[in-house]
Amino acid sequence: MMFYIKLAVRNFKKSLTNFAPFLLATTVMFAMTFIIANISFSNDLDKLAGAQYAKFMLIAGLVIVVFFSIIIVSYSYRFLLKQRTREFGLYNILGLNKRQISTISFWELVIAFSLTVITGTVVGLILSQFLFLVFTKIIGEAYFNLGISVFAIELSVITFFIIFCLLMCFAFFTIRKHSAISLLKDSSRGEREPRGRLFVAILSVLFLGTAYYMAITIKNPLVALMIFFIAALLVIIGTYLLYIGATIFVLKRQKANKAYYYKPEHFITTSSMLYRMKTNAVGLANITILVTMTFVTIATSVALFVGVQDVIKDLFPKNTDVKVFGSDIKQNTTKLDTFIKDNKLGNKSRLTYSSFSTSTDFQPDQAKHVKITTETSVTKDYAALLFVTRKDMIALGNTIPEVSDNQVLMYNLKSNRDVKTMDWYGEKLSVIKASGKLKNLPNPYNVYITVVKDDQELIKLTDLFNKSNVIKSKDGSTRSQTIIINTDTLFNLSEKNQAILLAKENDTVRVSTKTDVSKMMNGITGGFLFIGFLLGMTFILGAALIIYYKQISEGAEDKRSYRILQEIGLTKKEVKQVIDSQVLIVFFMPIVVSIIHFSAAFLMIDKLIKLFGVSNTSIIAKVSIITIAIISIIYYLIYRKTSKIYYRIVER
């Protein structure tokens, strides 16, 4: 037994260059898993007022990281095993049987597992403290002490023990499957030229076209949420088929075009890419999917976090909102005045308004008529209507035109819908389209601000709704769905006074503060942002590893081919041009396809973010463009670094 252990240790030392990328991948993924687990299951997380909303997202992110750990570590070990097969073949020829070779491989993985756990735990402990500081800063908390979760360590070790067991099974299967001669030749074995499959190419267009159509045409955010994962699955399948089928089909057509093909720069590049496109296709598809996922996770999480800050600002013109609700505006005002007087708040800096809101299913875009009904359907476009009086809007500091009876001013603040008339439960209302920024009116969602003449008109519209929504039960009894009128007063209060009001709210008086709502929303969006960055880092790391492995393996395969080209007459400069052409195509095809995927998904992402009340598309677009630019720069730096390795291998 000691013989095999010593041999495994010696192999590690002598082949450290081959083992290093694999150890880097396992250590980083272990550390990432431990960091998220340590924060998720630490008792200190429960001490953060805003963090309970983020715990679910942290655990969901942990599941995703574990899943991608399996993929990235397996991909890395497959490459390492291919590099080691020649060595295993030599062992077989020198007298070691396959069982003994498998034993050596087993101890190598034991050593790798031990190094991964030790190094990953140390790195994870250090980084988890730093990232916890970042996390608490994002969600707006001031508690920075993160303890060590024993359960997180156990969970990470068990997870990677299972992953390494899978690697051992794969290694044993590979060694037992091949003979000594095949093991010697396996590392240099190339792929056969694939057949051009028009059917696969057409299928890729259908899958991607369907996903793009779903992303572009869906209007309702709830529907977008339900079909997002279906569309994502179609894109993943379509991407693999695109590279496996469509790229090969295009290369076959280029080869059939003699005027294009029989030129040195095209002949060599096309032949080389076509010859091993089967391997390239899977690798390029993996890179494309990982880069696209990086775009989506980072852009969505950042846009959501930034947009929600804008929503909170709109929702709270002042830092405290005291709401009284009932069926009569005068009674509401009396209750509100009594509540304020009892708590000795006075009338300083006070903004008061009455309103009611409802959601409705609108007719298709550019409709000239809106009918308000009691039907609700997530398959139709929708928006909320907020009714408020002209008097209250002026009191809030707005300049509002005159409004007549049976007439409303409609501010389409977050939509371009052109509404001419409104049928409000039999009451015909003419609609005057208004524009401009409104002051001091909370407006967090896709709301149409509908201004009516006075309190009497507001009460009349609520009465029409309530009378029209009487529901008969099977036993003959009736009940009604009613709209309640809200009367809000906005204050700027000290934290002490806010705490007093929060302690005294009751069934008819609700108090909400900007601080509490910010903590709640930051707990949700901050956790999403934190996980988004960690997942983005994971995806870009996976893409970088795949690119690195592709460069090494393709460099080794191309070395002999380019040496032969130089021997038959091509100059070094011409060979360099051919290499540049091929490398540029292989490297920048994934980033271009990823940008196309993300562009098609943008409208769906915009709808999903609107579920959180963020309807400022310009913010989402700006964040998306910045994200694409930053990730593209990182991708280019990876290309520059790994292409040097490729050139160095080819030029030896």
Beta strands, then each sheet from edge to edge (+ up, - down):
strand 1: 320-326
strand 2: 351-361
strand 3: 369-371
strand 4: 382-389
strand 5: 407-411
strand 6: 421-424
strand 7: 427-434
strand 8: 447-452
strand 9: 470-472
strand 10: 478-480
strand 11: 485-491
strand 12: 509-513
sheet 1: 3+ 6+ 7- 5- 8+ 4+ 2- 11+ 1- 12+
sheet 2: 9+ 10-
end
